[in-house]
Amino acid sequence: MRFLTATNRGTVKQTPMTNKELINRGIAAGQFPRFLYKFFPINDYFIDEVKNSYIWFSKPPDFNDPFDGSITLQWKATTEQYEVYLTKIAIGRMSEEKIKESSRRMSQNPEVAKAHLQDLVSKVMDRIGVTCLSEINDNILMWSHYANSHKGVCIQFDLGKMVSDDHILVRINYDDNYPLHNFITQGDNPTGLSKAVIGTKSSLWSYEREFRLISGVIGRNSIQRDSVTQVIFGCRSTEERMIIDLFNSNGYRPSYLKTYKKDSEFGLDIKALSY
């Protein structure tokens, strides 16, 4: 996205908005929630993340769901559309004659195009990092799956402070079918490709109400300490004092809460923690 700014000479030029500015504009417009949540077990990895103020971004092939990142590739296109596509991606590396020859071959032989696109998807997925967040903090299954059977914590992040200019925010779409994308006619830039491939999950996961941050950095992605606004302990947690000391001694100032089993229904209440 671009917006207009005035220069000293009175002319107008376009200035690109950063990813962080785009996300904050979305928050202000109500398109994105201000706060998102991430569940953690309490272990050495989590303690290191807190001490060094980062979140780990994994490669999509490392996700626990083997269907995650699945996509139905489409490559049907005319020779002319292939020429436009190859001209764009092969700047200075292919002659005009070679582009025309390859375009004819790919439009006439779908298996050639299929192999090219599968290789492209694989390369992009190996070059991006992703972390998973949720709109909700009280789902019993998520506490069970991601927070060590309710013994861990759920962290509330102020999204506007958490993100950097390197991050792209994606709201997950839930469906019973793989997403369809024709990279020849719809584009194959890494950002669009990343969103297409990792932006859809099976409808069985819809209870997670997930958002994902995509980064060009795999592994450690630094965060601001003031982006951590709440630490919520699971109803089976026993390490509250240690975790509170860990956050406070490392410059964080969140509020502390804890989940409790509801008395007469399957659900959780979240209350401020007295300590």
Residue, then its C-alpha position, 0 to 999 in steps of 0.5 A: m500500500r502507498f500513500l501520498t506525501a508532499t515534498n519541499r518543492g510542492t510536488v507529490k510523491q508516493t511513500p510506501m507504508t511499512n508492514k508495521e504501519l499497515i498492521n497498526r492501521g488495520i488495528a485502528a480500523g478494527q480489521f485486526p484485534r489489538f491483542l493476540y495470545k500465544f500459549f507456552p509450556i514452561n520449559d527451558y526454551f520458554i525461559d530463554e525466550v523471556k530472558n532474551s525477549y524473542i519469539w521463535f518463528s518456525k519453518p512451515p515444514d516443521f509444523n505438527d499438522p502434516f496438512d498445514g501448508s497444503i495447496t492445490l497448484q494451478w498452472k493453466a495459462t496461455t503462452e502469452q501469460y507464461e511469457v509475462y510470468l517468465t519475463k518477470i522472474a528471469i530478469g537478465r537470466m533468459s534471452e527473449e528467445k529462451i523465454k518464448e521457447s520455455s513459454r510454449r513448452m510450459s503451456q503445452n506440457p503441464e507437467v513441466a509447469k507443475a514441477h516448476l511451481q512445486d519447486l517454487v513453493s518448496k523453496v519459499m516455505d524453507r525461507i520463511g519463519v512463522t509464529c502462531l497466535s490466537e484471538i482467544n485465551d480460554n479455549i480448553l483444547m488449546w490449553s491442553h495442546y499447547a500449554n502442557s495440559h494447563k500447566g503452562v501459560c498464555i501470553q497476551f501481546d499488544l499486536g501493534k507493539m509486537v510486530s516489526d517491519d519484517h512481519i506480515l500478519v495473516r488471518i487464517n481461513y478455515d476450509d474443507n478443501y486446499p486453497l487454489h492458486n494459479f501462480i502464473t495468472q495470480g502472481d508468485n511473489p514470496t509474500g503472496l505465495s506465503k499467504a496463499v500456502i499458509g493462510t488456510k487450514s482444515s475447518l477442524w482447527s477453526y476453534e483456534r481462531e488463529f492469526r499468523l505472523i510471517s517473517g523473513v527470519i527463521g528462529r529468533n524474532s525480537i519483540q519489545r518487552d512492553s508488548v507483553t501485557q498479560v501472563i495467564f497461568g493455567c489452572r494446573s500451574t504450580e510455578e507462578r512465583m518463579i515465572i512472575d520473578l522471571f518476567n519482573s526481573n527482565g524488565y517486563r511489566p504485565s498483569y498476572l492472571k490465572t484460569y480456574k475451572k468453572d463450577s457447573e460447565f466445561g469452561l474456564d474463568i480468568k481472574a487476577l492473580s493475588y501474589 
